[in-house]
Amino acid sequence: MSAIPAQLPWRRFVSVLRDLGYRPMKSRRGSLRQFFCPTREPNLISFHEPHSGESLHKGALSDCLRRLQLSPDEFAQLLGRHYKISP
């Protein structure tokens, strides 16, 4: 069973980024969102917010985790702080 949910609301994803120490930066490019954390590598990372702030789907979320250098289990543990994931 994968620890990555099939979909994740954008706001929940941003909550996990905040837990990791990332803070949003002002953006002037459509749906591109940049986040900065001085204590993590990479310290500057950008993601495309889904249209209308909807959900990230599993494929996009997997790519985000790879770029954040997080395992699915590490992500699930962080996500569990915000809400329970149903199997």
N, CA, C and O atoms as CSV, one atom per row, in Angstrom:
chain,resi,resn,atom,element,x,y,z
A,1,MET,N,N,0.843,-1.187,0.000
A,1,MET,CA,C,0.000,0.000,0.000
A,1,MET,C,C,0.881,1.240,0.000
A,1,MET,O,O,1.836,1.320,0.773
A,2,SER,N,N,0.573,2.205,-0.856
A,2,SER,CA,C,1.361,3.421,-0.959
A,2,SER,C,C,0.952,4.420,0.116
A,2,SER,O,O,-0.226,4.546,0.449
A,3,ALA,N,N,1.944,5.126,0.652
A,3,ALA,CA,C,1.676,6.159,1.651
A,3,ALA,C,C,1.227,7.456,0.996
A,3,ALA,O,O,0.820,8.388,1.690
A,4,ILE,N,N,1.295,7.532,-0.336
A,4,ILE,CA,C,0.902,8.744,-1.039
A,4,ILE,C,C,-0.592,8.673,-1.348
A,4,ILE,O,O,-1.050,7.715,-1.971
A,5,PRO,N,N,-1.362,9.691,-0.913
A,5,PRO,CA,C,-2.797,9.681,-1.220
A,5,PRO,C,C,-3.049,9.873,-2.717
A,5,PRO,O,O,-2.203,10.422,-3.423
A,6,ALA,N,N,-4.193,9.430,-3.194
A,6,ALA,CA,C,-4.549,9.574,-4.604
A,6,ALA,C,C,-4.700,11.047,-4.984
A,6,ALA,O,O,-4.384,11.437,-6.108
A,7,GLN,N,N,-5.179,11.855,-4.053
A,7,GLN,CA,C,-5.307,13.296,-4.253
A,7,GLN,C,C,-5.028,13.976,-2.922
A,7,GLN,O,O,-5.239,13.400,-1.855
A,8,LEU,N,N,-4.550,15.209,-3.005
A,8,LEU,CA,C,-4.288,15.973,-1.789
A,8,LEU,C,C,-4.635,17.428,-2.057
A,8,LEU,O,O,-4.116,18.021,-3.003
A,9,PRO,N,N,-5.514,18.019,-1.232
A,9,PRO,CA,C,-5.828,19.430,-1.425
A,9,PRO,C,C,-4.549,20.282,-1.347
A,9,PRO,O,O,-3.677,20.037,-0.514
A,10,TRP,N,N,-4.459,21.266,-2.214
A,10,TRP,CA,C,-3.292,22.142,-2.280
A,10,TRP,C,C,-2.976,22.741,-0.906
A,10,TRP,O,O,-1.811,22.800,-0.514
A,11,ARG,N,N,-3.992,23.180,-0.180
A,11,ARG,CA,C,-3.758,23.812,1.122
A,11,ARG,C,C,-3.126,22.846,2.118
A,11,ARG,O,O,-2.355,23.269,2.979
A,12,ARG,N,N,-3.437,21.564,2.014
A,12,ARG,CA,C,-2.803,20.561,2.888
A,12,ARG,C,C,-1.328,20.403,2.521
A,12,ARG,O,O,-0.470,20.280,3.396
A,13,PHE,N,N,-1.048,20.407,1.233
A,13,PHE,CA,C,0.334,20.310,0.773
A,13,PHE,C,C,1.140,21.503,1.286
A,13,PHE,O,O,2.268,21.338,1.750
A,14,VAL,N,N,0.564,22.697,1.204
A,14,VAL,CA,C,1.248,23.900,1.684
A,14,VAL,C,C,1.464,23.813,3.199
A,14,VAL,O,O,2.483,24.291,3.698
A,15,SER,N,N,0.536,23.218,3.929
A,15,SER,CA,C,0.708,23.030,5.379
A,15,SER,C,C,1.922,22.167,5.681
A,15,SER,O,O,2.669,22.448,6.618
A,16,VAL,N,N,2.122,21.116,4.888
A,16,VAL,CA,C,3.297,20.260,5.068
A,16,VAL,C,C,4.571,21.041,4.751
A,16,VAL,O,O,5.574,20.910,5.454
A,17,LEU,N,N,4.532,21.855,3.692
A,17,LEU,CA,C,5.697,22.686,3.372
A,17,LEU,C,C,6.035,23.604,4.543
A,17,LEU,O,O,7.206,23.784,4.876
A,18,ARG,N,N,5.020,24.178,5.161
A,18,ARG,CA,C,5.244,25.052,6.320
A,18,ARG,C,C,5.864,24.264,7.480
A,18,ARG,O,O,6.754,24.766,8.165
A,19,ASP,N,N,5.400,23.046,7.698
A,19,ASP,CA,C,5.983,22.197,8.747
A,19,ASP,C,C,7.463,21.937,8.491
A,19,ASP,O,O,8.253,21.808,9.426
A,20,LEU,N,N,7.823,21.862,7.223
A,20,LEU,CA,C,9.225,21.637,6.855
A,20,LEU,C,C,10.059,22.907,6.967
A,20,LEU,O,O,11.283,22.860,6.847
A,21,GLY,N,N,9.404,24.038,7.197
A,21,GLY,CA,C,10.108,25.305,7.342
A,21,GLY,C,C,10.056,26.201,6.120
A,21,GLY,O,O,10.643,27.283,6.125
A,22,TYR,N,N,9.364,25.772,5.069
A,22,TYR,CA,C,9.251,26.587,3.857
A,22,TYR,C,C,8.208,27.675,4.055
A,22,TYR,O,O,7.173,27.464,4.688
A,23,ARG,N,N,8.505,28.838,3.500
A,23,ARG,CA,C,7.584,29.967,3.535
A,23,ARG,C,C,7.335,30.432,2.106
A,23,ARG,O,O,8.258,30.465,1.292
A,24,PRO,N,N,6.084,30.792,1.798
A,24,PRO,CA,C,5.787,31.238,0.438
A,24,PRO,C,C,6.459,32.574,0.134
A,24,PRO,O,O,6.619,33.427,1.007
A,25,MET,N,N,6.841,32.727,-1.117
A,25,MET,CA,C,7.407,33.977,-1.592
A,25,MET,C,C,6.398,34.603,-2.548
A,25,MET,O,O,5.557,33.907,-3.117
A,26,LYS,N,N,6.483,35.907,-2.721
A,26,LYS,CA,C,5.585,36.573,-3.672
A,26,LYS,C,C,5.865,36.058,-5.066
A,26,LYS,O,O,7.018,35.891,-5.463
A,27,SER,N,N,4.803,35.810,-5.800
A,27,SER,CA,C,4.928,35.271,-7.146
A,27,SER,C,C,4.205,36.171,-8.137
A,27,SER,O,O,3.141,36.717,-7.843
A,28,ARG,N,N,4.793,36.315,-9.304
A,28,ARG,CA,C,4.168,37.121,-10.348
A,28,ARG,C,C,3.934,36.308,-11.602
A,28,ARG,O,O,3.695,36.875,-12.668
A,29,ARG,N,N,3.995,35.016,-11.499
A,29,ARG,CA,C,3.886,34.162,-12.683
A,29,ARG,C,C,2.725,33.187,-12.569
A,29,ARG,O,O,2.935,32.023,-12.230
A,30,GLY,N,N,1.544,33.620,-12.836
A,30,GLY,CA,C,0.396,32.725,-12.894
A,30,GLY,C,C,0.287,31.783,-11.715
A,30,GLY,O,O,0.180,32.221,-10.569
A,31,SER,N,N,0.313,30.478,-11.994
A,31,SER,CA,C,0.116,29.484,-10.941
A,31,SER,C,C,1.430,28.999,-10.311
A,31,SER,O,O,1.407,28.111,-9.459
A,32,LEU,N,N,2.567,29.564,-10.716
A,32,LEU,CA,C,3.845,29.176,-10.129
A,32,LEU,C,C,3.932,29.724,-8.710
A,32,LEU,O,O,3.746,30.921,-8.487
A,33,ARG,N,N,4.212,28.853,-7.762
A,33,ARG,CA,C,4.362,29.249,-6.365
A,33,ARG,C,C,5.763,28.865,-5.902
A,33,ARG,O,O,6.191,27.724,-6.076
A,34,GLN,N,N,6.476,29.828,-5.309
A,34,GLN,CA,C,7.820,29.571,-4.807
A,34,GLN,C,C,7.809,29.579,-3.290
A,34,GLN,O,O,7.079,30.336,-2.650
A,35,PHE,N,N,8.646,28.708,-2.736
A,35,PHE,CA,C,8.773,28.585,-1.285
A,35,PHE,C,C,10.255,28.590,-0.936
A,35,PHE,O,O,11.082,28.054,-1.674
A,36,PHE,N,N,10.577,29.199,0.195
A,36,PHE,CA,C,11.970,29.320,0.622
A,36,PHE,C,C,12.124,28.800,2.041
A,36,PHE,O,O,11.289,29.062,2.906
A,37,CYS,N,N,13.199,28.061,2.268
A,37,CYS,CA,C,13.566,27.584,3.601
A,37,CYS,C,C,15.089,27.645,3.701
A,37,CYS,O,O,15.779,26.947,2.958
A,38,PRO,N,N,15.624,28.464,4.603
A,38,PRO,CA,C,17.080,28.609,4.689
A,38,PRO,C,C,17.797,27.382,5.255
A,38,PRO,O,O,19.012,27.253,5.108
A,39,THR,N,N,17.054,26.485,5.900
A,39,THR,CA,C,17.702,25.356,6.576
A,39,THR,C,C,17.574,24.027,5.850
A,39,THR,O,O,18.102,23.018,6.318
A,40,ARG,N,N,16.887,24.007,4.720
A,40,ARG,CA,C,16.718,22.751,3.978
A,40,ARG,C,C,17.358,22.851,2.610
A,40,ARG,O,O,17.586,23.943,2.090
A,41,GLU,N,N,17.640,21.705,2.043
A,41,GLU,CA,C,18.152,21.627,0.681
A,41,GLU,C,C,17.139,20.844,-0.140
A,41,GLU,O,O,16.862,19.703,0.232
A,42,PRO,N,N,16.578,21.340,-1.195
A,42,PRO,CA,C,16.828,22.661,-1.756
A,42,PRO,C,C,16.164,23.743,-0.903
A,42,PRO,O,O,15.106,23.518,-0.315
A,43,ASN,N,N,16.791,24.911,-0.842
A,43,ASN,CA,C,16.202,25.960,-0.007
A,43,ASN,C,C,15.183,26.818,-0.761
A,43,ASN,O,O,14.354,27.478,-0.135
A,44,LEU,N,N,15.233,26.816,-2.073
A,44,LEU,CA,C,14.230,27.502,-2.882
A,44,LEU,C,C,13.621,26.476,-3.827
A,44,LEU,O,O,14.327,25.811,-4.585
A,45,ILE,N,N,12.304,26.359,-3.770
A,45,ILE,CA,C,11.626,25.355,-4.587
A,45,ILE,C,C,10.335,25.956,-5.124
A,45,ILE,O,O,9.703,26.783,-4.467
A,46,SER,N,N,9.956,25.540,-6.301
A,46,SER,CA,C,8.719,26.067,-6.883
A,46,SER,C,C,7.831,24.927,-7.361
A,46,SER,O,O,8.303,23.873,-7.790
A,47,PHE,N,N,6.545,25.173,-7.271
A,47,PHE,CA,C,5.522,24.217,-7.692
A,47,PHE,C,C,4.432,24.981,-8.422
A,47,PHE,O,O,4.256,26.180,-8.208
A,48,HIS,N,N,3.712,24.295,-9.273
A,48,HIS,CA,C,2.548,24.885,-9.924
A,48,HIS,C,C,1.317,24.518,-9.107
A,48,HIS,O,O,0.995,23.343,-8.929
A,49,GLU,N,N,0.639,25.550,-8.617
A,49,GLU,CA,C,-0.603,25.327,-7.882
A,49,GLU,C,C,-1.658,24.834,-8.865
A,49,GLU,O,O,-1.810,25.401,-9.946
A,50,PRO,N,N,-2.392,23.775,-8.495
A,50,PRO,CA,C,-3.448,23.300,-9.395
A,50,PRO,C,C,-4.469,24.403,-9.646
A,50,PRO,O,O,-4.662,25.281,-8.805
A,51,HIS,N,N,-5.117,24.356,-10.801
A,51,HIS,CA,C,-6.122,25.363,-11.130
A,51,HIS,C,C,-7.159,25.466,-10.033
A,51,HIS,O,O,-7.626,24.456,-9.507
A,52,SER,N,N,-7.511,26.671,-9.699
A,52,SER,CA,C,-8.511,26.973,-8.661
A,52,SER,C,C,-8.090,26.467,-7.291
A,52,SER,O,O,-8.940,26.326,-6.411
A,53,GLY,N,N,-6.807,26.189,-7.078
A,53,GLY,CA,C,-6.348,25.729,-5.776
A,53,GLY,C,C,-6.891,24.368,-5.394
A,53,GLY,O,O,-7.002,24.046,-4.211
A,54,GLU,N,N,-7.227,23.575,-6.385
A,54,GLU,CA,C,-7.805,22.267,-6.118
A,54,GLU,C,C,-6.756,21.287,-5.581
A,54,GLU,O,O,-5.870,21.686,-4.825
A,55,SER,N,N,-6.849,20.045,-5.955
A,55,SER,CA,C,-5.999,18.995,-5.405
A,55,SER,C,C,-4.834,18.636,-6.316
A,55,SER,O,O,-4.921,18.715,-7.542
A,56,LEU,N,N,-3.743,18.239,-5.674
A,56,LEU,CA,C,-2.629,17.624,-6.389
A,56,LEU,C,C,-2.975,16.154,-6.555
A,56,LEU,O,O,-3.442,15.516,-5.610
A,57,HIS,N,N,-2.755,15.616,-7.730
A,57,HIS,CA,C,-3.002,14.195,-7.955
A,57,HIS,C,C,-1.731,13.413,-7.677
A,57,HIS,O,O,-0.642,13.984,-7.599
A,58,LYS,N,N,-1.874,12.125,-7.530
A,58,LYS,CA,C,-0.792,11.259,-7.075
A,58,LYS,C,C,0.505,11.425,-7.876
A,58,LYS,O,O,1.581,11.485,-7.281
A,59,GLY,N,N,0.430,11.500,-9.183
A,59,GLY,CA,C,1.638,11.645,-10.008
A,59,GLY,C,C,2.366,12.948,-9.729
A,59,GLY,O,O,3.585,12.966,-9.562
A,60,ALA,N,N,1.605,14.048,-9.679
A,60,ALA,CA,C,2.208,15.354,-9.392
A,60,ALA,C,C,2.765,15.382,-7.976
A,60,ALA,O,O,3.829,15.954,-7.736
A,61,LEU,N,N,2.057,14.773,-7.048
A,61,LEU,CA,C,2.509,14.733,-5.660
A,61,LEU,C,C,3.800,13.921,-5.529
A,61,LEU,O,O,4.698,14.300,-4.777
A,62,SER,N,N,3.892,12.821,-6.250
A,62,SER,CA,C,5.121,12.017,-6.232
A,62,SER,C,C,6.306,12.829,-6.732
A,62,SER,O,O,7.401,12.746,-6.176
A,63,ASP,N,N,6.086,13.613,-7.783
A,63,ASP,CA,C,7.141,14.478,-8.310
A,63,ASP,C,C,7.546,15.525,-7.274
A,63,ASP,O,O,8.733,15.805,-7.106
A,64,CYS,N,N,6.569,16.101,-6.584
A,64,CYS,CA,C,6.868,17.091,-5.542
A,64,CYS,C,C,7.718,16.481,-4.429
A,64,CYS,O,O,8.656,17.115,-3.946
A,65,LEU,N,N,7.397,15.267,-4.025
A,65,LEU,CA,C,8.154,14.602,-2.960
A,65,LEU,C,C,9.589,14.333,-3.398
A,65,LEU,O,O,10.528,14.486,-2.617
A,66,ARG,N,N,9.745,13.933,-4.649
A,66,ARG,CA,C,11.096,13.695,-5.177
A,66,ARG,C,C,11.908,14.977,-5.116
A,66,ARG,O,O,13.069,14.963,-4.707
A,67,ARG,N,N,11.303,16.079,-5.519
A,67,ARG,CA,C,12.007,17.362,-5.516
A,67,ARG,C,C,12.293,17.851,-4.100
A,67,ARG,O,O,13.290,18.536,-3.874
A,68,LEU,N,N,11.431,17.506,-3.148
A,68,LEU,CA,C,11.650,17.879,-1.751
A,68,LEU,C,C,12.600,16.915,-1.037
A,68,LEU,O,O,12.989,17.148,0.107
A,69,GLN,N,N,12.967,15.831,-1.722
A,69,GLN,CA,C,13.833,14.793,-1.163
A,69,GLN,C,C,13.201,14.150,0.077
A,69,GLN,O,O,13.853,13.947,1.101
A,70,LEU,N,N,11.905,13.837,-0.058
A,70,LEU,CA,C,11.149,13.167,1.005
A,70,LEU,C,C,10.669,11.813,0.507
A,70,LEU,O,O,10.273,11.671,-0.649
A,71,SER,N,N,10.707,10.833,1.377
A,71,SER,CA,C,10.121,9.537,1.038
A,71,SER,C,C,8.612,9.630,1.248
A,71,SER,O,O,8.142,10.494,1.989
A,72,PRO,N,N,7.851,8.749,0.605
A,72,PRO,CA,C,6.404,8.742,0.843
A,72,PRO,C,C,6.057,8.555,2.316
A,72,PRO,O,O,5.093,9.145,2.804
A,73,ASP,N,N,6.835,7.738,3.032
A,73,ASP,CA,C,6.556,7.521,4.454
A,73,ASP,C,C,6.824,8.773,5.285
A,73,ASP,O,O,6.066,9.083,6.204
A,74,GLU,N,N,7.903,9.497,4.964
A,74,GLU,CA,C,8.183,10.752,5.670
A,74,GLU,C,C,7.062,11.760,5.429
A,74,GLU,O,O,6.628,12.458,6.345
A,75,PHE,N,N,6.602,11.822,4.184
A,75,PHE,CA,C,5.529,12.741,3.843
A,75,PHE,C,C,4.245,12.361,4.577
A,75,PHE,O,O,3.554,13.225,5.117
A,76,ALA,N,N,3.930,11.075,4.594
A,76,ALA,CA,C,2.715,10.613,5.272
A,76,ALA,C,C,2.752,10.962,6.760
A,76,ALA,O,O,1.729,11.319,7.343
A,77,GLN,N,N,3.914,10.859,7.360
A,77,GLN,CA,C,4.054,11.204,8.781
A,77,GLN,C,C,3.782,12.701,8.986
A,77,GLN,O,O,3.073,13.075,9.919
A,78,LEU,N,N,4.333,13.544,8.132
A,78,LEU,CA,C,4.074,14.985,8.223
A,78,LEU,C,C,2.608,15.296,7.955
A,78,LEU,O,O,2.007,16.123,8.642
A,79,LEU,N,N,2.046,14.646,6.975
A,79,LEU,CA,C,0.658,14.868,6.610
A,79,LEU,C,C,-0.279,14.427,7.734
A,79,LEU,O,O,-1.319,15.048,7.955
A,80,GLY,N,N,0.080,13.375,8.433
A,80,GLY,CA,C,-0.729,12.865,9.532
A,80,GLY,C,C,-0.907,13.859,10.658
A,80,GLY,O,O,-1.839,13.737,11.453
A,81,ARG,N,N,-0.022,14.843,10.737
A,81,ARG,CA,C,-0.167,15.895,11.751
A,81,ARG,C,C,-1.368,16.774,11.469
A,81,ARG,O,O,-1.895,17.416,12.378
A,82,HIS,N,N,-1.811,16.812,10.212
A,82,HIS,CA,C,-2.883,17.718,9.804
A,82,HIS,C,C,-4.234,17.043,9.695
A,82,HIS,O,O,-5.258,17.642,10.024
A,83,TYR,N,N,-4.248,15.813,9.241
A,83,TYR,CA,C,-5.505,15.079,9.165
A,83,TYR,C,C,-5.223,13.616,8.898
A,83,TYR,O,O,-4.166,13.252,8.383
A,84,LYS,N,N,-6.181,12.789,9.254
A,84,LYS,CA,C,-6.033,11.350,9.095
A,84,LYS,C,C,-6.244,10.961,7.635
A,84,LYS,O,O,-7.199,11.395,6.991
A,85,ILE,N,N,-5.334,10.135,7.127
A,85,ILE,CA,C,-5.444,9.634,5.762
A,85,ILE,C,C,-6.236,8.333,5.810
A,85,ILE,O,O,-5.892,7.421,6.562
A,86,SER,N,N,-7.281,8.248,5.017
A,86,SER,CA,C,-8.053,7.004,4.981
A,86,SER,C,C,-7.412,6.047,3.984
A,86,SER,O,O,-6.923,6.470,2.937
A,87,PRO,N,N,-7.416,4.739,4.314
A,87,PRO,CA,C,-6.783,3.756,3.439
A,87,PRO,C,C,-7.496,3.575,2.119
A,87,PRO,O,O,-7.064,2.775,1.289
